[in-house]
Amino acid sequence: MKPFLLLATRAEDYAADAEYRSFLRYGGLDEAGLRRIRLEAEQLPDLDLADYSGIFLGGSPFNSSDPEESKSAVQVRVEHELGRLLDRVVAEDFPFFGACYGVGTLGRHQGAVIDSSFAEPIGAVEITLTEDGVADPLLADLPSSFAAYVGHKEACATLPESAVLLASSATCPVQMFRVRQNVYATQFHPELDVDALVGRISTYRHAGYFPPEQADDYIERARATAVDQPAAILRAFVTRYARN
């Protein structure tokens, strides 16, 4: 099988490695089947898409909607590199799945309004599939509503005209969309289980997602909700697009 590729941007080794392990586990992949490039540490090379089965984009501390003058040189570089890659991904309808940061990058690339209107604190929310979501092959084995973990400072305020809305929540109307047939983005994190989320809460205690003194409360609430459906989306993506 041609490997999948995970594009990552987390500077903290613990968070970056935990994210990679989550994509391995829930994608049903081994390390040979999921290569990783940490874009915060190295430039994105000139990829030959024919070498890969598909691309994952992990979450990120970067926010696409931040004022340009506030962005670091690393963030500007990463956004530029991802934008050029998405030019090719969308044009070729190449299998792509962006989790959380995927909405900001793919949405912005497609002309969506990305802002803080529908930010959600770290925790579990109820995701509801649209009619198109129920019919989508990545979501075919999921119930029409399920719990998923979120935690983001920005979201898609208006769906791009090129996109099909697949899922929503009461607090964030665009939780998942598809561009063309094979390019996906979720606002929620299908790769997170409760232990991984607790690790994220500890790692990003002072990153502005929540008052740091409330971290233990967020951990307690995270453990109180069963989240066991979204990971199936990653396995469905791998199953659908794995190729020799």
C-alpha positions as CSV (number, residue, x, y, z in Angstrom):
1,M,0.0,0.0,0.0
2,K,1.2,3.5,-0.7
3,P,1.5,5.4,2.6
4,F,-0.7,8.2,3.8
5,L,0.9,11.4,4.9
6,L,0.3,13.4,8.1
7,L,1.1,17.1,8.0
8,A,1.6,18.4,11.5
9,T,2.3,21.8,13.0
10,R,2.4,21.3,16.8
11,A,5.7,22.5,18.2
12,E,5.4,20.6,21.5
13,D,6.9,17.1,21.0
14,Y,4.5,15.5,23.4
15,A,1.4,16.9,21.6
16,A,2.9,16.2,18.2
17,D,3.8,12.6,19.0
18,A,0.4,11.9,20.7
19,E,-1.4,13.3,17.6
20,Y,0.7,11.0,15.4
21,R,-0.1,8.0,17.6
22,S,-3.8,8.8,17.4
23,F,-3.8,8.9,13.6
24,L,-1.9,5.6,13.5
25,R,-4.3,3.9,16.0
26,Y,-7.6,5.1,14.5
27,G,-6.5,4.9,10.9
28,G,-5.4,1.3,11.5
29,L,-2.0,2.2,10.1
30,D,1.6,1.4,11.1
31,E,4.5,3.8,10.9
32,A,5.4,2.6,7.4
33,G,1.8,3.4,6.3
34,L,1.7,6.9,7.8
35,R,4.6,9.2,7.1
36,R,4.8,12.5,9.0
37,I,6.1,16.0,8.2
38,R,6.3,18.5,11.0
39,L,5.8,21.7,9.2
40,E,6.6,23.9,12.2
41,A,10.1,22.5,12.0
42,E,10.8,22.0,8.3
43,Q,9.6,23.2,5.0
44,L,7.1,21.2,3.0
45,P,9.0,19.5,0.2
46,D,7.7,19.3,-3.3
47,L,5.4,16.3,-3.0
48,D,4.6,13.9,-5.7
49,L,1.0,13.1,-4.9
50,A,1.2,9.8,-6.8
51,D,3.5,8.5,-4.0
52,Y,0.7,8.7,-1.4
53,S,-2.7,7.2,-0.8
54,G,-4.0,10.4,0.8
55,I,-3.1,13.3,3.1
56,F,-4.1,14.1,6.7
57,L,-3.7,17.5,8.2
58,G,-3.7,17.6,12.0
59,G,-4.8,20.2,14.4
60,S,-2.7,23.3,15.0
61,P,-2.1,26.2,17.4
62,F,-2.2,28.4,14.3
63,N,-5.4,30.4,13.5
64,S,-6.0,31.2,9.9
65,S,-8.1,34.3,10.8
66,D,-5.4,35.9,13.0
67,P,-4.4,39.4,11.7
68,E,-1.5,39.0,9.2
69,E,0.8,41.3,11.2
70,S,0.4,39.1,14.3
71,K,1.5,35.8,12.6
72,S,4.9,34.5,13.1
73,A,7.3,33.9,10.2
74,V,6.7,30.1,10.7
75,Q,3.0,30.4,10.5
76,V,3.1,32.6,7.3
77,R,5.4,30.0,5.7
78,V,3.2,27.1,6.7
79,E,0.1,28.8,5.4
80,H,1.8,29.6,2.1
81,E,3.0,26.0,1.7
82,L,-0.4,24.5,2.6
83,G,-2.1,26.9,0.2
84,R,0.1,25.8,-2.7
85,L,-0.5,22.1,-1.8
86,L,-4.3,22.7,-1.6
87,D,-4.2,24.2,-5.1
88,R,-3.1,20.8,-6.4
89,V,-5.2,18.7,-4.0
90,V,-8.4,20.4,-5.0
91,A,-7.6,20.6,-8.7
92,E,-6.8,16.8,-8.7
93,D,-9.6,16.0,-6.2
94,F,-6.9,14.1,-4.3
95,P,-7.9,12.4,-1.0
96,F,-7.4,14.9,1.8
97,F,-8.7,15.0,5.4
98,G,-8.1,18.0,7.6
99,A,-9.0,17.8,11.3
100,C,-9.9,21.1,13.0
101,Y,-7.1,23.2,11.4
102,G,-8.5,21.7,8.1
103,V,-11.5,23.9,8.3
104,G,-9.4,27.0,8.6
105,T,-7.0,26.1,5.9
106,L,-9.3,24.4,3.4
107,G,-12.2,26.9,4.1
108,R,-9.9,29.9,3.7
109,H,-8.5,28.4,0.5
110,Q,-12.0,28.0,-0.9
111,G,-13.1,31.5,0.0
112,A,-15.0,30.9,3.3
113,V,-15.3,33.4,6.0
114,I,-13.2,32.1,8.9
115,D,-13.5,34.0,12.2
116,S,-14.2,33.6,15.9
117,S,-18.0,33.8,15.7
118,F,-18.4,30.1,16.4
119,A,-15.4,29.2,18.6
120,E,-16.0,26.4,21.0
121,P,-14.3,25.6,24.3
122,I,-12.5,22.3,24.7
123,G,-15.0,19.5,25.4
124,A,-17.6,17.2,23.8
125,V,-20.5,18.5,21.6
126,E,-23.3,16.7,19.8
127,I,-22.6,16.5,16.0
128,T,-25.6,16.1,13.7
129,L,-25.2,14.9,10.1
130,T,-27.0,16.6,7.3
131,E,-28.7,14.6,4.5
132,D,-25.6,14.9,2.5
133,G,-23.6,13.7,5.5
134,V,-25.8,10.6,5.9
135,A,-25.2,9.8,2.3
136,D,-21.4,10.4,2.4
137,P,-19.3,7.2,2.2
138,L,-17.0,8.3,5.1
139,L,-20.0,8.7,7.4
140,A,-22.2,5.8,6.2
141,D,-21.6,3.7,9.3
142,L,-22.1,6.4,11.9
143,P,-25.4,7.3,13.6
144,S,-27.1,10.6,12.4
145,S,-25.9,12.2,15.6
146,F,-22.9,11.5,17.9
147,A,-20.6,13.1,20.4
148,A,-17.2,14.5,19.3
149,Y,-14.4,16.5,20.9
150,V,-13.9,20.1,19.9
151,G,-11.7,23.0,21.0
152,H,-11.1,25.9,18.6
153,K,-10.7,29.7,18.5
154,E,-12.0,30.1,15.0
155,A,-14.5,28.4,12.7
156,C,-16.2,28.6,9.3
157,A,-18.8,31.4,9.6
158,T,-20.0,30.9,6.0
159,L,-19.7,27.8,4.0
160,P,-17.7,28.2,0.7
161,E,-19.9,27.9,-2.4
162,S,-17.7,24.9,-3.5
163,A,-18.4,22.9,-0.4
164,V,-21.1,20.4,0.7
165,L,-22.1,20.7,4.3
166,L,-21.9,17.3,6.0
167,A,-22.3,18.0,9.7
168,S,-23.3,20.7,12.2
169,S,-23.6,21.3,15.9
170,A,-25.8,23.7,17.9
171,T,-22.8,25.9,18.7
172,C,-21.0,25.7,15.4
173,P,-23.0,25.4,12.1
174,V,-20.1,24.0,10.0
175,Q,-18.6,21.0,11.7
176,M,-17.7,19.1,8.5
177,F,-17.7,19.7,4.8
178,R,-16.5,18.2,1.6
179,V,-15.0,19.9,-1.5
180,R,-15.5,18.0,-4.8
181,Q,-15.7,14.2,-3.9
182,N,-12.5,13.5,-2.0
183,V,-11.4,16.6,0.0
184,Y,-12.7,16.8,3.5
185,A,-12.4,19.0,6.6
186,T,-13.8,18.6,10.1
187,Q,-14.0,21.2,12.9
188,F,-14.2,18.4,15.5
189,H,-11.3,16.0,16.2
190,P,-12.0,12.5,15.1
191,E,-8.6,11.4,16.2
192,L,-9.1,12.2,19.9
193,D,-10.2,9.8,22.6
194,V,-10.5,11.0,26.2
195,D,-6.9,10.3,27.2
196,A,-5.6,12.2,24.2
197,L,-7.9,15.1,25.0
198,V,-6.7,15.2,28.6
199,G,-3.1,15.3,27.3
200,R,-4.1,18.2,25.0
201,I,-5.7,20.1,27.9
202,S,-2.6,19.7,30.0
203,T,-0.3,20.7,27.1
204,Y,-2.3,23.8,26.1
205,R,-3.3,24.9,29.6
206,H,-1.9,28.4,28.9
207,A,-2.7,28.7,25.2
208,G,-5.9,30.7,25.7
209,Y,-8.5,28.0,25.0
210,F,-9.7,28.2,28.6
211,P,-8.8,29.9,31.9
212,P,-5.7,27.8,33.0
213,E,-7.0,27.5,36.6
214,Q,-10.0,25.6,35.2
215,A,-8.0,22.9,33.5
216,D,-9.1,20.2,36.0
217,D,-12.7,21.1,35.5
218,Y,-12.3,20.7,31.7
219,I,-10.6,17.3,32.3
220,E,-13.5,16.2,34.5
221,R,-16.1,17.2,32.0
222,A,-14.2,15.5,29.2
223,R,-14.2,12.2,31.1
224,A,-17.9,12.5,31.8
225,T,-19.0,12.1,28.1
226,A,-18.6,9.0,26.0
227,V,-17.0,9.8,22.7
228,D,-16.5,6.6,20.6
229,Q,-17.9,7.2,17.1
230,P,-15.8,9.8,15.3
231,A,-12.7,7.7,15.0
232,A,-14.5,5.5,12.6
233,I,-14.3,8.3,10.1
234,L,-10.5,8.0,10.0
235,R,-10.6,4.3,9.4
236,A,-13.2,4.8,6.7
237,F,-10.9,7.4,5.0
238,V,-8.0,4.9,5.0
239,T,-10.2,2.0,3.8
240,R,-11.7,4.1,1.0
241,Y,-8.5,5.6,-0.3
242,A,-5.7,3.0,0.4
243,R,-4.1,2.1,-2.9
244,N,-1.1,0.1,-4.2
